[in-house]
Amino acid sequence: MITFYIWVVAGILLWLHFLWSRRRFYKLMLEIPGPKGVPFLGTVPEYVINKLQIIQRTKHMDIYGSTILIWMGINPVLLTRDPKIAEDILISSQCLNRASNITKPISDTFESGLLTLREPEWQQRRRNLNSSFKPNLLLNFVPIFNSEATILVNIMDNFVGQKDVLPHLLRWSFRTGCQTILGTEVKEDLDNTLIESWQSVLRSIMLCIALPFPRNKIFSSIFGFERRRAKHLDRLNAFMDDILQQKLRKISQNELDSPIVINRLVDLFRSGQIGYNHIKGECNSTIIASLETTALTVTHTLILLAMFPEYQDITFEELKMVLPTSEESM
C-alpha cells in the first residue's frame, strides 16, 4: 500500500514538474487569444475532422483576431495573417532556426536539409545552393513553365463542369517540379502512385508534428504507421535512386548541364561535403514542398475566380500588362 502511495506522489510531482517547465507556454495563453482545444490533443481533432482545410484557420482568426495561438497536441503554434508580423519574421536574421518538433519528423524521414538544418549548417547549405536560385537560371525555366501552362489550360478545358480537378493539378505540379528541380520528365507515374506516396509521407510527417504518439516507434509499428511509411518511402527512394544514378553517370562523363538543385547537390556529394542520402533527402523534401504548394495555390486561385467572376476580367487585364499578349501566350 505504501508503495502505491509513493508511486502516486511521484506521479503528481512529475506532473507538476512538467507543468512548471512549460509555464512560459501557458502564460502565452493569457497574452495571445486563440482556441484552447482539448487536453493533450489541442485543436488537432478539429483540424482532422475538417481535413486540414485553410478555412478552419480563417474561422479562428475571424473570431480571435489576425494573430492567434493554437495547440497542436501539447505544442503551442502561433498563426498570423498580419503582413507586418510576417515581414518582420521573414527579414529577421535571428529567426532562422525552426522548432525541433517540426524539423525532427522531417529529418527522420528525409535526412537533414534546408527545411531542417540549424545555424550555421543551414547558412552553409543555403550558400552552396544559391546558384540554383539565381534569376538567370530561373529564366531558363520559362519554356518549361510556358509548356506546362498550356497543358494546364488544356486540362481545364477537358474538365469543365467536373468537381475535383486537384488530382490532375497535383500531377501537373509534380511534372513541373521534376523538370525544374530534378531536370527530368516523369512519364511512368500515369496512375499517380508517386504522388500518392509523397502525399502519404507528408501526412505521416504532419501527424508526427501535431502529436507526440506517432513519433514512438513501438506505437507507430502497432498501429501500422511505420509499415505504411516504409512502403511509400521505399517507392520514393527507388524513384530517386534511379534519377541520381543517371545523374552520377552523366556527371562522370562531364555532361553536367546547368546548376539546378539536383546537379548542385551531386556536385557537393562528389566533393565530399554531403552524403548520398542527403541528396535524396534534399530532393525529396524540395519536391514535397513544391508539390502541394503549387497545386493548391492554383486550385484556390481558380476557386476564388469562379466565386467572384467580376474579378476575372480585371485579372486578365493585369496579366496582359506583365506577360506577352500574343494569342498563343495568353
For each residue, the residues with C-beta under 8 A, 3 or more apart:
1: 4 5
2: 5 6
3: 6 7
4: 1 7 8
5: 1 2 8 9
6: 2 3 9 10
7: 3 4 10 11
8: 4 5 11 12
9: 5 6 12 13
10: 6 7 13 14
11: 7 8 14 15
12: 8 9 15 16
13: 9 10 16 17
14: 10 11 17 18
15: 11 12 18 19
16: 12 13 19 20
17: 13 14 20 21
18: 14 15 21 22
19: 15 16 22 23 26
20: 16 17 23
21: 17 18
22: 18 19 25 26 74
23: 19 20 26 27
24: 27 28
25: 22 28 29 76
26: 19 22 23 29 30
27: 23 24 30 31
28: 24 25 31 32 69 76
29: 25 26 32 34 36 69 76
30: 26 27
31: 27 28
32: 28 29 67 68 69 78
33: 64 65 68 69
34: 29 60 64 68 69 70 79
35: 43 46 60 64 68 70 71
36: 29 42 71
37: 41 42 43 44 45 46 70 71
38: 41 42 45
39:
40: 73 74
41: 37 38 44 45 73 211
42: 36 37 38 70 71 72 73 74 75
43: 35 37 46 47 70 71 72
44: 37 41 47 48 72 73 210 211
45: 37 38 41 48 49
46: 35 37 43 49 50 56
47: 43 44 50 52 56 210
48: 44 45 51 52
49: 45 46
50: 46 47 53 55 56
51: 48
52: 47 48 56 206
53: 50 56
54: 57 58 300
55: 50 58 59
56: 46 47 50 52 53 59 60
57: 54 60 61 79
58: 54 55 61 62
59: 55 56 62 63
60: 34 35 56 57 63 64 68 70 79
61: 57 58 64 65 66 68 79 81
62: 58 59
63: 59 60
64: 33 34 35 60 61 68
65: 33 61 68
66: 61 80 81 82
67: 32 78 79 80 81 82 85
68: 32 33 34 35 60 61 64 65 78 79 80
69: 28 29 32 33 34 76 77 78 79
70: 34 35 37 42 43 60 76 77 79
71: 35 36 37 42 43 74 75 76 77
72: 42 43 44 75 77 209 210 211
73: 40 41 42 44 210 211 212
74: 22 40 42 71 212
75: 42 71 72 99 101
76: 25 28 29 69 70 71
77: 69 70 71 72
78: 32 67 68 69
79: 34 57 60 61 67 68 69 70
80: 66 67 68 85 86
81: 61 66 67 86
82: 66 67 85 86
83: 86 87
84: 87 88
85: 67 80 82 88 89
86: 80 81 82 83 89 90
87: 83 84 90 91
88: 84 85 91 92
89: 85 86 92 95
90: 86 87 95
91: 87 88
92: 88 89 95
93: 96
94:
95: 89 90 92
96: 93 118 119 122 123
97: 118 119 122
98: 102 103 115 116 118
99: 75 102 103
100: 103 104
101: 75 104 105 209
102: 98 99 105 106 209
103: 98 99 100 106 107 115 116 118
104: 100 101 107 108 116 208 215
105: 101 102 108 109 204 205 208 209 215
106: 102 103 109 110 113 115 116 205 285
107: 103 104 110 111 112 113 116 281
108: 104 105 208 215
109: 105 106 201 204 205 229 233
110: 106 107 113 116 280 281 282 284 285 288
111: 107 275 277 278 280 281 282
112: 107 116 117 121 278 281
113: 106 107 110 116 117 125 278 281 282 285 286
114: 117 122 125 126 129 282 285 286
115: 98 103 106 285 289
116: 98 103 104 106 107 110 112 113 285
117: 112 113 114 121 122 125
118: 96 97 98 103 121 122
119: 96 97 122 123
120: 123 124
121: 112 117 118 124 125
122: 96 97 114 117 118 119 125 126
123: 96 119 120 126 127
124: 120 121 127 128
125: 113 114 117 121 122 128 129
126: 114 122 123 129 130
127: 123 124 130
128: 124 125 264 268 273
129: 114 125 126 132 133 261 264 265
130: 126 127 133 134
131: 134 137 259 264
132: 129 137 259 260 261 263 264
133: 129 130 137 138
134: 130 131 137 138
135: 138 139
136: 139 140
137: 131 132 133 134 140 141 258 259 260
138: 133 134 135 141
139: 135 136 142
140: 136 137 143 258
141: 137 138 144 145 179 180
142: 139 145 146
143: 140 146 147
144: 141 147 148 176 179 180
145: 141 142 148 149 176
146: 142 143 149 150 329
147: 143 144 150 151
148: 144 145 151 152 172 175 176 179
149: 145 146 152 153
150: 146 147 153 154
151: 147 148 154 155 172
152: 148 149 155 156 169 172 298
153: 149 150 156 157
154: 150 151 157 158
155: 151 152 158 159 165 168 169 172
156: 152 153 159 160 165 302
157: 153 154 160
158: 154 155
159: 155 156 162 165 168
160: 156 157
161:
162: 159 165
163:
164: 167
165: 155 156 159 162 168 169 299 302
166: 169 170 295 296 299
167: 164 170 171 192 195
168: 155 159 165 171 172
169: 152 155 165 166 172 173 295 298 299
170: 166 167 173 174 192 195 199 291 292 295
171: 167 168 174 175 189 192 195
172: 148 151 152 155 168 169 175 176 295
173: 169 170 176 177 290 291 292 294 295 298
174: 170 171 177 178 186 189 194 195 198 287 291
175: 148 171 172 178 179 185 186
176: 144 145 148 172 173 179 180 294
177: 173 174 180 181 182 286 287 290 291 294
178: 174 175 181 182 184 185 186 287
179: 141 144 148 175 176 182 183 184 185
180: 141 144 176 177 183 260
181: 177 178 260 261 262 283 286 287 290
182: 177 178 179 243 260 261 262 283 287
183: 179 180 247 257 258 260 262 263
184: 178 179 243 246
185: 175 178 179
186: 174 175 178 189 194
187: 190
188:
189: 171 174 186 192 193 194 195
190: 187
191:
192: 167 170 171 189 195 196
193: 189 196 197 235
194: 174 186 189 197 198 235 236 239
195: 167 170 171 174 189 192 198 199 291
196: 192 193 199 200 232
197: 193 194 200 201 232 233 235 236
198: 174 194 195 201 202 232 236 284 287 288 291
199: 170 195 196 202 203 291 292
200: 196 197 203 204 228 229 232
201: 109 197 198 204 205 229 232 233 236 288
202: 198 199 205 206 288 292
203: 199 200 206 207
204: 105 109 200 201 207 208 214 225 228 229
205: 105 106 109 201 202 208 209
206: 52 202 203 209 210
207: 203 204 210 211 214 225
208: 104 105 108 204 205 211 214 215
209: 72 101 102 105 205 206
210: 44 47 72 73 206 207
211: 41 44 72 73 207 208 214
212: 73 74 215 216
213: 216 219
214: 204 207 208 211 219 220 223 225
215: 104 105 108 208 212 220
216: 212 213 219 220
217: 220 221 226
218: 221 222
219: 213 214 216 222 223 225
220: 214 215 216 217 223 225 226 229
221: 217 218 224 225 226 227
222: 218 219
223: 214 219 220
224: 221 227 228
225: 204 207 214 219 220 221 228 229
226: 217 220 221 229 230
227: 221 224 230 231
228: 200 204 224 225 231 232
229: 109 200 201 204 220 225 226 232 233
230: 226 227 233 234
231: 227 228 234 235
232: 196 197 198 200 201 228 229 235 236
233: 109 197 201 229 230 236 237
234: 230 231 237 238
235: 193 194 197 231 232 238 239
236: 194 197 198 201 232 233 239 240 284
237: 233 234 240 241 280
238: 234 235 241 242
239: 194 235 236 242 243
240: 236 237 243 244 280 283 284
241: 237 238 244 245 280
242: 238 239 245 246
243: 182 184 239 240 246 247 262 283
244: 240 241 247 248 262 266 276 279 280 283
245: 241 242 248 249
246: 184 242 243 249 250
247: 183 243 244 250 251 262 263 266
248: 244 245 251 252 266
249: 245 246 252 253
250: 246 247 253 255 256
251: 247 248 254 255 256 263 266 267 270
252: 248 249
253: 249 250
254: 251
255: 250 251
256: 250 251 263 267
257: 183 263
258: 137 140 183 263
259: 131 132 137 263 264 267
260: 132 137 180 181 182 183 263 264
261: 129 132 181 182 264 265 282 283 286
262: 181 182 183 243 244 247 265 266 279 283
263: 132 183 247 251 256 257 258 259 260 266 267
264: 128 129 131 132 259 260 261 267 268
265: 129 261 262 268 269 274 278 279 282 283
266: 244 247 248 251 262 263 269 270 279
267: 251 256 259 263 264 270 271
268: 128 264 265 271 273 274 279
269: 265 266 272 273 274 275 276 278 279
270: 251 266 267
271: 267 268
272: 269
273: 128 268 269
274: 265 268 269 278 279 282
275: 111 269 278 279
276: 244 269 279 280
277: 111 280 281
278: 111 112 113 265 269 274 275 281 282
279: 244 262 265 266 268 269 274 275 276 282 283
280: 110 111 237 240 241 244 276 277 283 284
281: 107 110 111 112 113 277 278 284 285
282: 110 111 113 114 261 265 274 278 279 285 286
283: 181 182 240 243 244 261 262 265 279 280 286 287
284: 110 198 236 240 280 281 287 288
285: 106 110 113 114 115 116 281 282 288 289
286: 113 114 177 181 261 282 283 289 290
287: 174 177 178 181 182 198 283 284 290 291
288: 110 198 201 202 284 285 291 292
289: 115 285 286 293
290: 173 177 181 286 287 293 294
291: 170 173 174 177 195 198 199 287 288 294 295
292: 170 173 199 202 288 295 296
293: 289 290 296 297
294: 173 176 177 290 291 297 298
295: 166 169 170 172 173 291 292 298 299
296: 166 292 293 299 300
297: 293 294 300 301
298: 152 169 173 294 295 301 302
299: 165 166 169 295 296 302 303
300: 54 296 297 303 304
301: 297 298 304 305
302: 156 165 298 299 305 306
303: 299 300 306 307
304: 300 301 307 308 311
305: 301 302 308 309 311 312 315
306: 302 303 309
307: 303 304
308: 304 305 311 312
309: 305 306 312
310: 313 314
311: 304 305 308 314 315
312: 305 308 309 315 316
313: 310 316 317
314: 310 311 317 318
315: 305 311 312 318 319
316: 312 313 319 320
317: 313 314 320 321
318: 314 315 321 322
319: 315 316 322 323 330
320: 316 317 323 325 330
321: 317 318
322: 318 319
323: 319 320 329 330
324: 329 330
325: 320 329 330
326: 329 330
327: 330
328:
329: 146 323 324 325 326
330: 319 320 323 324 325 326 327
